[in-house]
Amino acid sequence: MINSFNGGINMKLKILLIILTLPLILMAQDQVESQLNDQLGSLNRKLEIERSRVNQLQAKLMSLEGKFRSLSDSLQGQISVNLELQAQNERAVNLALDQFSKKFEEQNATMDGVKSTLEKQWSQQLFIYFGALLVFLVVLVIGVKMSNKNAIEKHQKSWNEFNEYIIKR
Protein backbone atom coordinates (compact mmCIF):
# COMPACT_ATOMS: atom_id res chain seq x y z
CA MET A 1 0.00 0.00 0.00
CA ILE A 2 2.76 2.32 0.78
CA ASN A 3 4.12 1.59 -2.62
CA SER A 4 0.87 2.41 -4.18
CA PHE A 5 0.70 5.55 -2.07
CA ASN A 6 4.24 6.49 -3.11
CA GLY A 7 3.31 5.70 -6.71
CA GLY A 8 0.23 7.96 -6.38
CA ILE A 9 2.30 10.82 -4.98
CA ASN A 10 4.83 10.42 -7.68
CA MET A 11 2.12 10.62 -10.20
CA LYS A 12 0.69 13.68 -8.57
CA LEU A 13 4.10 15.26 -8.43
CA LYS A 14 4.63 14.53 -12.06
CA ILE A 15 1.26 16.01 -12.97
CA LEU A 16 1.92 19.02 -10.77
CA LEU A 17 5.32 19.44 -12.34
CA ILE A 18 3.82 19.21 -15.84
CA ILE A 19 1.14 21.74 -14.94
CA LEU A 20 3.76 24.13 -13.57
CA THR A 21 6.07 23.78 -16.60
CA LEU A 22 3.28 23.90 -19.17
CA PRO A 23 2.88 27.70 -19.06
CA LEU A 24 6.63 28.08 -19.45
CA ILE A 25 6.63 25.74 -22.45
CA LEU A 26 3.62 27.54 -23.92
CA MET A 27 5.30 30.93 -23.44
CA ALA A 28 8.44 29.59 -25.10
CA GLN A 29 6.33 28.32 -27.97
CA ASP A 30 4.62 31.72 -28.24
CA GLN A 31 8.02 33.40 -28.46
CA VAL A 32 9.22 30.89 -31.05
CA GLU A 33 5.95 31.30 -32.95
CA SER A 34 6.28 35.06 -32.77
CA GLN A 35 9.84 34.91 -34.07
CA LEU A 36 8.78 32.49 -36.79
CA ASN A 37 5.88 34.78 -37.72
CA ASP A 38 8.26 37.75 -37.86
CA GLN A 39 10.70 35.81 -40.02
CA LEU A 40 7.85 34.54 -42.17
CA GLY A 41 6.55 38.10 -42.63
CA SER A 42 10.06 39.28 -43.53
CA LEU A 43 10.43 36.42 -46.01
CA ASN A 44 6.98 37.23 -47.48
CA ARG A 45 8.03 40.89 -47.95
CA LYS A 46 11.28 39.78 -49.58
CA LEU A 47 9.32 37.35 -51.74
CA GLU A 48 6.97 40.15 -52.85
CA ILE A 49 9.96 42.39 -53.65
CA GLU A 50 11.56 39.60 -55.67
CA ARG A 51 8.26 38.87 -57.44
CA SER A 52 7.98 42.53 -58.42
CA ARG A 53 11.57 42.44 -59.68
CA VAL A 54 10.82 39.27 -61.65
CA ASN A 55 7.72 40.95 -63.11
CA GLN A 56 9.80 44.01 -64.07
CA LEU A 57 12.46 41.77 -65.62
CA GLN A 58 9.79 39.82 -67.51
CA ALA A 59 8.34 43.09 -68.81
CA LYS A 60 11.81 44.22 -69.91
CA LEU A 61 12.43 40.81 -71.46
CA MET A 62 9.17 40.98 -73.40
CA SER A 63 10.05 44.50 -74.53
CA LEU A 64 13.50 43.36 -75.63
CA GLU A 65 11.99 40.35 -77.43
CA GLY A 66 9.65 42.69 -79.29
CA LYS A 67 12.53 44.96 -80.23
CA PHE A 68 14.59 41.92 -81.26
CA ARG A 69 11.75 40.62 -83.44
CA SER A 70 11.27 44.01 -85.10
CA LEU A 71 15.03 44.37 -85.61
CA SER A 72 15.22 40.82 -86.95
CA ASP A 73 12.32 41.47 -89.32
CA SER A 74 13.97 44.71 -90.43
CA LEU A 75 17.29 42.95 -91.00
CA GLN A 76 15.61 40.15 -92.91
CA GLY A 77 13.90 42.76 -95.08
CA GLN A 78 17.19 44.54 -95.71
CA ILE A 79 18.92 41.24 -96.44
CA SER A 80 16.18 40.34 -98.90
CA VAL A 81 16.49 43.74 -100.59
CA ASN A 82 20.29 43.42 -100.67
CA LEU A 83 20.09 39.90 -102.12
CA GLU A 84 17.65 41.10 -104.77
CA LEU A 85 19.97 44.01 -105.64
CA GLN A 86 22.91 41.64 -105.79
CA ALA A 87 20.96 39.33 -108.10
CA GLN A 88 20.04 42.29 -110.33
CA ASN A 89 23.68 43.43 -110.36
CA GLU A 90 24.83 39.93 -111.27
CA ARG A 91 22.30 39.78 -114.09
CA ALA A 92 23.46 43.20 -115.33
CA VAL A 93 27.11 42.12 -115.14
CA ASN A 94 26.31 38.89 -116.97
CA LEU A 95 24.47 40.82 -119.69
CA ALA A 96 27.36 43.26 -119.99
CA LEU A 97 29.83 40.38 -120.20
CA ASP A 98 27.70 38.68 -122.86
CA GLN A 99 27.54 41.90 -124.89
CA PHE A 100 31.27 42.43 -124.44
CA SER A 101 31.90 38.85 -125.51
CA LYS A 102 29.76 39.33 -128.63
CA LYS A 103 31.47 42.62 -129.50
CA PHE A 104 34.86 41.02 -128.89
CA GLU A 105 33.95 38.14 -131.20
CA GLU A 106 32.69 40.64 -133.80
CA GLN A 107 35.93 42.59 -133.52
CA ASN A 108 37.91 39.37 -133.87
CA ALA A 109 35.88 38.47 -136.96
CA THR A 110 36.39 41.98 -138.35
CA MET A 111 40.11 41.78 -137.61
CA ASP A 112 40.30 38.38 -139.31
CA GLY A 113 38.49 39.85 -142.32
CA VAL A 114 40.80 42.87 -142.43
CA LYS A 115 43.82 40.60 -142.00
CA SER A 116 42.74 38.32 -144.85
CA THR A 117 41.98 41.36 -147.04
CA LEU A 118 45.38 42.86 -146.28
CA GLU A 119 47.07 39.53 -146.96
CA LYS A 120 45.26 39.31 -150.32
CA GLN A 121 46.19 42.90 -151.15
CA TRP A 122 49.77 42.24 -150.10
CA SER A 123 49.88 39.12 -152.24
CA GLN A 124 48.41 41.05 -155.16
CA GLN A 125 50.85 43.92 -154.68
CA LEU A 126 53.78 41.50 -154.47
CA PHE A 127 52.55 39.77 -157.62
CA ILE A 128 52.20 43.14 -159.37
CA TYR A 129 55.61 44.30 -158.13
CA PHE A 130 57.28 41.07 -159.23
CA GLY A 131 55.43 41.23 -162.55
CA ALA A 132 56.46 44.87 -163.03
CA LEU A 133 60.04 44.00 -162.03
CA LEU A 134 60.05 41.11 -164.49
CA VAL A 135 58.66 43.33 -167.25
CA PHE A 136 61.21 45.99 -166.34
CA LEU A 137 64.03 43.45 -166.45
CA VAL A 138 62.79 42.09 -169.79
CA VAL A 139 62.51 45.63 -171.16
CA LEU A 140 65.93 46.45 -169.73
CA VAL A 141 67.50 43.34 -171.21
CA ILE A 142 65.82 44.06 -174.55
CA GLY A 143 66.86 47.70 -174.31
CA VAL A 144 70.46 46.74 -173.46
CA LYS A 145 70.53 44.25 -176.32
CA MET A 146 69.10 46.81 -178.71
CA SER A 147 71.46 49.43 -177.43
CA ASN A 148 74.40 47.03 -177.74
CA LYS A 149 73.27 46.06 -181.22
CA ASN A 150 72.99 49.73 -182.21
CA ALA A 151 76.33 50.48 -180.56
CA ILE A 152 77.97 47.54 -182.33
CA GLU A 153 76.41 48.56 -185.63
CA LYS A 154 77.56 52.15 -185.14
CA HIS A 155 80.97 50.98 -184.09
CA GLN A 156 81.21 48.67 -187.07
CA LYS A 157 80.01 51.39 -189.35
CA SER A 158 82.60 53.68 -187.88
CA TRP A 159 85.25 51.03 -188.21
CA ASN A 160 84.28 50.35 -191.73
CA GLU A 161 84.35 54.02 -192.53
CA PHE A 162 87.79 54.30 -190.89
CA ASN A 163 89.03 51.33 -192.84
CA GLU A 164 87.67 52.81 -196.07
CA TYR A 165 89.28 56.08 -195.24
CA ILE A 166 92.59 54.41 -194.60
CA ILE A 167 92.32 52.26 -197.70
CA LYS A 168 91.56 55.30 -199.86
CA ARG A 169 94.53 57.00 -198.71
SULGI-V735751 format. One record per residue. RES is the residue in three letters. SS is DSSP state (h for helix, s for strand, l for the rest). OMEGA is omega in whole degrees, -180 to 180 (none if undefined). Layout:
RES;SS;OMEGA, RES;SS;OMEGA
This chain:
MET;l;179, ILE;h;179, ASN;h;-180, SER;h;177, PHE;h;178, ASN;h;179, GLY;h;180, GLY;h;180, ILE;h;180, ASN;h;179, MET;h;-180, LYS;h;179, LEU;h;-180, LYS;h;-179, ILE;h;179, LEU;h;-180, LEU;h;179, ILE;h;-179, ILE;h;180, LEU;h;-178, THR;h;-179, LEU;h;178, PRO;h;179, LEU;h;180, ILE;h;-180, LEU;h;178, MET;h;179, ALA;h;179, GLN;h;177, ASP;h;180, GLN;h;179, VAL;h;179, GLU;h;179, SER;h;179, GLN;h;179, LEU;h;179, ASN;h;177, ASP;h;180, GLN;h;179, LEU;h;177, GLY;h;178, SER;h;179, LEU;h;178, ASN;h;178, ARG;h;178, LYS;h;179, LEU;h;178, GLU;h;178, ILE;h;-180, GLU;h;177, ARG;h;179, SER;h;177, ARG;h;179, VAL;h;178, ASN;h;178, GLN;h;180, LEU;h;177, GLN;h;178, ALA;h;178, LYS;h;180, LEU;h;179, MET;h;178, SER;h;179, LEU;h;177, GLU;h;177, GLY;h;178, LYS;h;180, PHE;h;179, ARG;h;-179, SER;h;178, LEU;h;179, SER;h;178, ASP;h;179, SER;h;-180, LEU;h;179, GLN;h;177, GLY;h;180, GLN;h;179, ILE;h;178, SER;h;179, VAL;h;-180, ASN;h;178, LEU;h;178, GLU;h;178, LEU;h;179, GLN;h;178, ALA;h;178, GLN;h;179, ASN;h;179, GLU;h;178, ARG;h;180, ALA;h;179, VAL;h;179, ASN;h;177, LEU;h;180, ALA;h;179, LEU;h;177, ASP;h;179, GLN;h;179, PHE;h;180, SER;h;179, LYS;h;180, LYS;h;179, PHE;h;178, GLU;h;177, GLU;h;179, GLN;h;178, ASN;h;178, ALA;h;179, THR;h;-180, MET;h;177, ASP;h;178, GLY;h;179, VAL;h;-179, LYS;h;179, SER;h;178, THR;h;179, LEU;h;178, GLU;h;178, LYS;h;179, GLN;h;179, TRP;h;179, SER;h;179, GLN;h;-180, GLN;h;177, LEU;h;178, PHE;h;179, ILE;h;180, TYR;h;179, PHE;h;177, GLY;h;180, ALA;h;178, LEU;h;179, LEU;h;178, VAL;h;179, PHE;h;179, LEU;h;178, VAL;h;179, VAL;h;180, LEU;h;179, VAL;h;179, ILE;h;179, GLY;h;179, VAL;h;180, LYS;h;180, MET;h;179, SER;h;178, ASN;h;179, LYS;h;179, ASN;h;180, ALA;h;180, ILE;h;179, GLU;h;179, LYS;h;-180, HIS;h;178, GLN;h;178, LYS;h;178, SER;h;180, TRP;h;178, ASN;h;179, GLU;h;179, PHE;h;179, ASN;h;178, GLU;h;-180, TYR;h;-179, ILE;h;-179, ILE;h;179, LYS;h;-178, ARG;l;none
